[in-house]
Amino acid sequence: PALERDPTLFLASAWNDNGFSESGDAGALRRSLWFPGLGWLLPRRLWETELKDQWPQTHWDHWLRHARRHKGRECIFPEVNRAFHAGSVGTFMDEWHDRRYF
């Protein structure tokens, strides 16, 4: 897998905040220093050697976006989402926004 072979990668995500099937290539991947925050995975080695002992109780998504975590390594993500929103209520979601955007 790319995450284990490529030392310039931090993690992989199935989410793209701007990944709409009407305007993207379903087979394309992108790279960015920005952590997308949803539907992601990371190598076990990264978890065990760098993240596990420091993992925060809250706001882990913001914590992962810090340069001290990614150390210049990039996230790989699809041009078109592979993950889908499934809830209408949450920390940053309510029924009005769910109906409007999903």
N, C-alpha and C positions, 0 to 999 in steps of 0.2 A: 504493500500500500504506500501511496505517496507520502503520507504523514510519517511513516517510519523510514523512508528512504531519503527524503529531502529535508536537510537540516534548516532550510530557510522557511519552513512551514511551522506554524504554531498550532493551529487546529483547523478543522473542517466544519462547515455549517451547511445545512440544507435550506437555509433561509436567506432571502435577499429582500431588504426593505423596499426596493424598487423593482422587484422581479415579477413582471406581469407577462403572462403567456402571450398576450396580444402583441407585445412589442419586443420579444426577446427570442434568443436562440436556445431552445430547450436542451441542447447538447453542450452548450458553452459553459466554461468555468471562469471565474475571475479571482483575482488575488487582491488583498487589501490589508493594511495594518489595522483597520477598524474591525472589531469583533461584532458580528451581526446580532448575537445574543439569543437566538432561538434555534432549536434543532441541531445541536452541535455535538462534536466528539473530539477527543484528543488522545494522543498516545498514552498508554499506561505509564511508560517511562517518564513522561512530562509530569503526570499526576504524582507519581511516587517521589520524584527527585526535586521538583520545584514548587508544586502547588498545594499538595495535601496538608502539610504542616502549617500553612499560612492561610488556609481557606477562611474567608469571612462568614459571619453568621447572616449578614444581609448585604444587599447590593453587590453580589458577586459579579454581575455582568459589567458594572462600572469598574470594579477591581481588575477584571481580566483585560480591560481596555488600556490600562496604564502601561506605559513603556517599560516599567520595571518588571512587568509580567511577560509581555510579548518579546522584549529584547530585540526588536527589529524584525522578528519573524512574522510572517504574514498568515492571514486566514484565507482559506480557499472556500469559495461559495459559488453556487450556480447562478447563471444569468436569469433563469426562471426558477422560482421556488420549487423545492421538493417537499417542503413541509407546509401544512395548512393550519390556519387558526381554527380552533375547535371550541372555544369558550366565549360566552358573551359577558361574563363578569370576571373581573380580576383587578390587579393593582392599578393598571393603566387602561382598563377597558370597562365600558358600560354598554347597556343594550342599545343606546342610540348610536354609538360609534360602530358597534358590531353590525347593525342593520345597514348603516351607511357605507362601510368599507368592505364588508364581507358578505 
